[in-house]
Amino acid sequence: MAERLEDILAEQLAVIFCGINPGVMAAAQGHHFAGRGNRFWRTLHLAGFTPQELRAQNDRTILQYQCGLTAVVERPTARADQLSMHEFTAAAAAFEEKITRYAPRFVAFLGKAAYCALSGQRDVAWGLQPRTFGNASVWVLPNPSGRNRAFTLEQLVDAYRQLNDAVGVGRVSAF
């Protein structure tokens, strides 16, 4: 299994999507959101970020759409709850430095856990946050993991579409 999953980043992107950490399947395959039940690629397309649904194997093509991919904690796990608060704390400075270096307009945290840990807040609302992170506007989105059944596909698409409207890059309507 891969020790870590490589970031897919470029400078001055419209948005960098930040997962909590790589899943075991994603790390093993070397591609972001490769888990069988993960709804990221479908949600991204239906929310209008991409004109067609990308496949995990083609994850690098996301750069064509002014989007990038990274994770807050590099260590792959089967479930996000296998991470400790110490791992978030240890990753915080380097992660913020990475966001500052690549200078996206938005950084989108996929799930509240990582952003709460990095910001020191106990709870945050979904959507646009009042504070920036690494000089980027912050948006908190529901995690598209197949394990997260608190959100239907339609609810995920609606949340991601709100970010797409704010970003103003993709204008593809598919849902």
C-alpha positions as CSV (number, residue, x, y, z in Angstrom):
1,M,0.0,0.0,0.0
2,A,1.1,3.5,-0.7
3,E,2.4,5.5,2.3
4,R,0.6,8.6,1.1
5,L,-1.5,9.9,-1.7
6,E,0.1,12.6,-3.9
7,D,-1.6,16.0,-4.0
8,I,-3.1,17.2,-7.2
9,L,-2.4,20.9,-7.0
10,A,-1.4,23.9,-9.1
11,E,-1.0,27.6,-8.2
12,Q,-4.0,30.0,-8.3
13,L,-6.7,27.4,-8.6
14,A,-10.3,28.4,-8.1
15,V,-10.8,25.8,-5.4
16,I,-8.8,23.1,-3.6
17,F,-10.9,20.2,-2.2
18,C,-9.5,19.0,1.0
19,G,-10.4,15.5,2.2
20,I,-9.8,14.6,5.9
21,N,-7.3,11.9,4.9
22,P,-6.9,9.3,2.2
23,G,-8.9,6.2,2.3
24,V,-7.1,2.9,2.3
25,M,-8.4,2.1,-1.2
26,A,-7.5,5.5,-2.6
27,A,-3.9,5.2,-1.2
28,A,-3.6,1.6,-2.5
29,Q,-4.7,2.7,-6.0
30,G,-2.9,6.0,-6.0
31,H,-6.0,8.0,-6.9
32,H,-8.2,10.3,-4.9
33,F,-11.7,9.2,-3.9
34,A,-11.2,5.8,-5.4
35,G,-13.4,4.0,-2.9
36,R,-16.2,2.1,-4.5
37,G,-18.9,3.9,-2.6
38,N,-17.4,7.3,-2.7
39,R,-19.7,9.9,-4.3
40,F,-17.1,12.7,-4.9
41,W,-16.7,12.4,-8.6
42,R,-20.4,12.0,-9.3
43,T,-21.3,14.9,-7.0
44,L,-18.6,17.1,-8.5
45,H,-20.0,16.5,-12.0
46,L,-23.7,16.9,-11.0
47,A,-22.9,20.2,-9.2
48,G,-21.4,21.6,-12.4
49,F,-17.7,21.6,-11.7
50,T,-16.9,19.2,-14.6
51,P,-18.7,18.6,-17.9
52,Q,-18.7,14.8,-17.4
53,E,-18.2,12.5,-14.5
54,L,-14.4,12.0,-14.0
55,R,-13.1,8.6,-12.8
56,A,-10.7,8.3,-9.9
57,Q,-8.1,6.9,-12.3
58,N,-8.2,10.2,-14.2
59,D,-8.1,12.4,-11.1
60,R,-5.3,14.6,-12.4
61,T,-7.6,15.9,-15.1
62,I,-9.4,17.9,-12.3
63,L,-6.8,20.6,-12.8
64,Q,-8.3,21.4,-16.2
65,Y,-11.4,22.6,-14.3
66,Q,-9.5,24.9,-11.9
67,C,-9.8,22.5,-9.0
68,G,-7.2,20.7,-7.0
69,L,-7.2,17.8,-4.4
70,T,-5.4,17.3,-1.1
71,A,-5.9,15.9,2.3
72,V,-5.4,17.5,5.7
73,V,-3.7,14.4,7.3
74,E,-1.6,12.3,4.9
75,R,-2.0,8.9,6.7
76,P,-4.5,6.6,5.0
77,T,-7.1,4.9,7.2
78,A,-10.2,2.8,6.6
79,R,-12.3,5.4,8.5
80,A,-11.7,9.0,9.4
81,D,-12.5,8.3,13.0
82,Q,-9.3,6.4,13.2
83,L,-7.4,9.6,13.2
84,S,-6.4,11.3,16.5
85,M,-6.7,15.0,17.3
86,H,-2.9,14.9,17.6
87,E,-2.6,14.1,13.9
88,F,-4.7,17.1,13.0
89,T,-2.6,19.3,15.3
90,A,0.6,18.0,13.9
91,A,-0.5,18.6,10.3
92,A,-1.9,22.1,10.8
93,A,1.1,24.3,10.2
94,A,2.3,22.4,7.1
95,F,-1.2,22.2,5.7
96,E,-1.8,26.0,6.1
97,E,1.6,26.6,4.5
98,K,0.5,24.5,1.5
99,I,-2.7,26.4,1.0
100,T,-0.8,29.7,1.3
101,R,1.8,28.5,-1.2
102,Y,-0.8,27.4,-3.8
103,A,-3.1,30.4,-3.2
104,P,-6.5,29.1,-4.3
105,R,-9.5,31.4,-4.1
106,F,-11.3,28.8,-2.1
107,V,-10.4,25.9,0.1
108,A,-13.2,23.4,0.5
109,F,-13.1,21.1,3.5
110,L,-15.0,17.9,2.9
111,G,-16.6,17.4,6.3
112,K,-16.5,19.5,9.4
113,A,-14.0,17.4,11.5
114,A,-10.8,18.6,9.8
115,Y,-11.8,22.3,9.7
116,C,-13.0,22.3,13.3
117,A,-9.7,20.7,14.3
118,L,-7.6,23.2,12.3
119,S,-9.6,26.3,13.3
120,G,-10.0,25.4,17.0
121,Q,-13.8,25.7,16.7
122,R,-16.1,23.2,18.3
123,D,-18.7,23.4,15.6
124,V,-19.1,25.2,12.3
125,A,-21.9,25.7,9.9
126,W,-22.0,24.2,6.4
127,G,-21.0,26.6,3.6
128,L,-18.9,29.7,3.5
129,Q,-17.0,30.5,6.7
130,P,-16.3,33.9,8.2
131,R,-12.6,33.3,8.5
132,T,-10.0,32.6,5.8
133,F,-7.4,29.8,5.9
134,G,-4.0,30.4,4.3
135,N,-5.5,33.5,2.7
136,A,-8.2,31.5,0.9
137,S,-11.9,31.7,1.5
138,V,-13.2,28.6,3.4
139,W,-16.2,26.5,2.4
140,V,-17.2,23.5,4.5
141,L,-19.0,20.7,2.5
142,P,-20.5,17.4,3.5
143,N,-18.1,14.5,3.1
144,P,-19.0,12.5,0.0
145,S,-17.7,9.2,1.5
146,G,-20.0,6.3,1.0
147,R,-19.9,5.9,4.8
148,N,-21.6,9.3,5.2
149,R,-25.2,8.4,4.7
150,A,-26.5,11.5,6.5
151,F,-26.6,13.2,3.1
152,T,-28.4,12.0,0.0
153,L,-26.7,12.5,-3.4
154,E,-29.2,15.3,-4.1
155,Q,-28.2,17.0,-0.8
156,L,-24.5,16.6,-1.6
157,V,-25.1,18.1,-5.1
158,D,-27.0,21.0,-3.7
159,A,-24.2,21.8,-1.2
160,Y,-21.5,21.5,-3.8
161,R,-23.5,23.5,-6.4
162,Q,-23.6,26.4,-3.9
163,L,-19.8,26.4,-3.8
164,N,-19.7,26.2,-7.6
165,D,-22.0,29.2,-7.9
166,A,-19.6,31.1,-5.5
167,V,-16.5,30.0,-7.4
168,G,-18.1,30.8,-10.8
169,V,-15.9,28.4,-12.8
170,G,-18.1,25.6,-14.0
171,R,-21.6,26.3,-15.4
172,V,-22.6,22.8,-16.2
173,S,-26.1,21.9,-14.9
174,A,-26.6,18.1,-14.7
175,F,-29.1,17.5,-11.9
